[in-house]
Amino acid sequence: MQAMMPATCILRQRCAERDLAWHHPTVHDFHPMPLLNPHPPSIPGRAKVIVVGGGVMGASAAWHLAKAGAAVTLVESNPDSRSTATASSLGWVGASASSPSDNPAAFALRLKALEAFAALEGQLGPLPIATRGTLLWLSNEEETAAMIAEHQSSGTRMERLLRAQISDKEPMLAQAPPLAAWAPDDFALEPAAFARQLLAGAQDLGASMLQGTVDAVEVTGSRVSGISVGGQRLTADTVVLANGLGAQALASTAGVHLPIYPSPAVLLRFGLETHGLRHLLCAEDLELRPSLGGGLVSAADYPDNAESGFPALAARSAEAIAHLLGLTAAPALVSIAAAQRPMTTDGTPLCAYVGEIDGLFALVAHPGVILAPFLGQLCATSVLDA
Ligand SMILES: Cc1cc2nc3c(=O)[nH]c(=O)nc-3n(C[C@H](O)[C@H](O)[C@H](O)COP(=O)(O)OP(=O)(O)OC[C@H]3O[C@@H](n4cnc5c(N)ncnc54)[C@H](O)[C@@H]3O)c2cc1C
């Protein structure tokens, strides 16, 4: 029997600054547009690549491209925004975030992406990891057992834990289920800090960071010749559109249609300093993890009644946390915000040259945090091989 998905399992769907105690030693600077020479001299033998978007996808592309020797300029409209998909992400990275039978190709891709994560950590240094290991359970024992069996037969590490073992692993749980899956290789990181780490690393490798909103892709003849940003032209051999949902509008300025659409999801932050939660929990109706800077982070489906449903969603989530952790009072809500996840219409990542013109590359995928290291690497290889 195929395991059912928990109702709010954000990743299993089709698929702050203040909270972050973790700091990268290098602070990246985005230069405002006037500081940059819009026509930097070409460096013989080095591909000139513009990456649009400094979310996790653009940051990974910039790092991999710079590492592979490209002359990279990354343009980001709002480096401090907290409303991007990356800043609002739960940051769950692991094979257990999807079932092999849901979509075998997507599952295989995630396994590859996890290898790329491990390789990246080796090169970039310690990642801003909030917690390692996920505990999951579905609405009944039979479904949880089926999920574990499916993962085990597909070769991913997933263990069966009975109630006493669950309590050992997560002593704060007041309501441990009779059976849970333990995914020891899963982890959750702080996505915004991870993107900043990649951007800082790209800068160390010579990439330039530019603050500005890209208005259009410039085309000369049948090739991309650069971008227009804040009324100025910036030239390049290749333009990588890694600006999430904004990629569609930019591609259309070059006459190219990208098959992407928005899918909203909600991130909730709770200010509970002494929660004692150790791992990421994907419980029947709750996705919850500790935040690196203290407190708890939870992801949820976007309410049917849009933002007017936020107060009820926040109250439900706080109650569910209190129930799960046996708290006497519901934790205080610090923030609740929705962000649009960039999705591709057929669910497969867009990591390729697009359209009839040369030099226009699109990099849009879900789940973006998991896939960013692998796709960033693939983007760099594709661009530099071309
Ligand atoms: C609540 C929630 C939970 C999630 N949980 C997970 C999870 O656990 N694991 C996982 O893998 N994924 C998760 N996701 C999905 C993941 O966050 C996204 O897939 C990923 O962050 C997308 O990254 P991105 O870089 O493509 O887009 P974005 O983060 O949106 O970045 C795009 C950037 O481009 C910039 N930009 C846009 N237009 C322009 C322009 N014209 N000029 C210059 N800059 C521009 C924007 O300012 C933005 O910074 C979650 C998403 C949400 C909302």
The ligand as a MOL file (V3000), in Angstrom:
LIG
                    3D

  0  0  0     0  0            999 V3000
M  V30 BEGIN CTAB
M  V30 COUNTS 53 58 0 0 0
M  V30 BEGIN ATOM
M  V30 1 C 6.8400 27.8880 3.3600 0
M  V30 2 C 7.8400 27.2570 2.4270 0
M  V30 3 C 8.5070 26.1050 2.8290 0
M  V30 4 C 9.4260 25.5110 1.9640 0
M  V30 5 N 10.1200 24.4390 2.4120 0
M  V30 6 C 11.0810 23.9010 1.6280 0
M  V30 7 C 11.9170 22.8810 2.1470 0
M  V30 8 O 11.7750 22.4670 3.2930 0
M  V30 9 N 12.8970 22.3680 1.3150 0
M  V30 10 C 13.0580 22.8110 0.0230 0
M  V30 11 O 13.9400 22.2960 -0.6600 0
M  V30 12 N 12.2880 23.7840 -0.4780 0
M  V30 13 C 11.3140 24.3450 0.2970 0
M  V30 14 N 10.5660 25.3730 -0.1770 0
M  V30 15 C 10.7790 25.7990 -1.5670 0
M  V30 16 C 12.0550 26.6240 -1.7050 0
M  V30 17 O 12.0800 27.6000 -0.6940 0
M  V30 18 C 12.1020 27.2670 -3.0820 0
M  V30 19 O 12.0390 26.2420 -4.0500 0
M  V30 20 C 13.4270 28.0200 -3.2880 0
M  V30 21 O 13.7040 28.8940 -2.2140 0
M  V30 22 C 13.3760 28.7970 -4.5800 0
M  V30 23 O 14.5770 29.5440 -4.6640 0
M  V30 24 P 14.8390 30.5290 -5.8650 0
M  V30 25 O 16.2120 31.0630 -5.7000 0
M  V30 26 O 14.4990 29.8470 -7.1520 0
M  V30 27 O 13.7140 31.6690 -5.7310 0
M  V30 28 P 13.6370 32.8900 -4.7050 0
M  V30 29 O 14.0260 32.5070 -3.3500 0
M  V30 30 O 12.2920 33.4890 -4.9040 0
M  V30 31 O 14.7380 33.8810 -5.2390 0
M  V30 32 C 14.5430 34.6610 -6.3860 0
M  V30 33 C 15.3160 35.9640 -6.1930 0
M  V30 34 O 15.2760 36.7160 -7.3960 0
M  V30 35 C 15.1220 38.0820 -7.0610 0
M  V30 36 N 14.5020 38.7250 -8.2370 0
M  V30 37 C 13.2970 38.4900 -8.7580 0
M  V30 38 N 13.1230 39.2140 -9.8830 0
M  V30 39 C 14.2510 39.9280 -10.0600 0
M  V30 40 C 14.6840 40.8550 -11.0490 0
M  V30 41 N 13.8970 41.1870 -12.0880 0
M  V30 42 N 15.9080 41.4120 -10.9330 0
M  V30 43 C 16.7310 41.0660 -9.8900 0
M  V30 44 N 16.3660 40.1870 -8.9320 0
M  V30 45 C 15.1450 39.6180 -9.0140 0
M  V30 46 C 14.2080 38.0750 -5.8190 0
M  V30 47 O 14.3710 39.2710 -5.0550 0
M  V30 48 C 14.6970 36.8340 -5.0910 0
M  V30 49 O 15.7080 37.1380 -4.1320 0
M  V30 50 C 9.6550 26.0340 0.6550 0
M  V30 51 C 9.0110 27.1980 0.2680 0
M  V30 52 C 8.1060 27.8230 1.1420 0
M  V30 53 C 7.4520 29.0960 0.7230 0
M  V30 END ATOM
M  V30 BEGIN BOND
M  V30 1 1 1 2
M  V30 2 1 2 3
M  V30 3 2 2 52
M  V30 4 2 3 4
M  V30 5 1 4 5
M  V30 6 1 4 50
M  V30 7 2 5 6
M  V30 8 1 6 7
M  V30 9 1 6 13
M  V30 10 2 7 8
M  V30 11 1 7 9
M  V30 12 1 9 10
M  V30 13 2 10 11
M  V30 14 1 10 12
M  V30 15 2 12 13
M  V30 16 1 13 14
M  V30 17 1 14 15
M  V30 18 1 14 50
M  V30 19 1 15 16
M  V30 20 1 16 17
M  V30 21 1 16 18
M  V30 22 1 18 19
M  V30 23 1 18 20
M  V30 24 1 20 21
M  V30 25 1 20 22
M  V30 26 1 22 23
M  V30 27 1 23 24
M  V30 28 2 24 25
M  V30 29 1 24 26
M  V30 30 1 24 27
M  V30 31 1 27 28
M  V30 32 2 28 29
M  V30 33 1 28 30
M  V30 34 1 28 31
M  V30 35 1 31 32
M  V30 36 1 32 33
M  V30 37 1 33 34
M  V30 38 1 33 48
M  V30 39 1 34 35
M  V30 40 1 35 36
M  V30 41 1 35 46
M  V30 42 1 36 37
M  V30 43 1 36 45
M  V30 44 2 37 38
M  V30 45 1 38 39
M  V30 46 1 39 40
M  V30 47 2 39 45
M  V30 48 1 40 41
M  V30 49 2 40 42
M  V30 50 1 42 43
M  V30 51 2 43 44
M  V30 52 1 44 45
M  V30 53 1 46 47
M  V30 54 1 46 48
M  V30 55 1 48 49
M  V30 56 2 50 51
M  V30 57 1 51 52
M  V30 58 1 52 53
M  V30 END BOND
M  V30 END CTAB
M  END
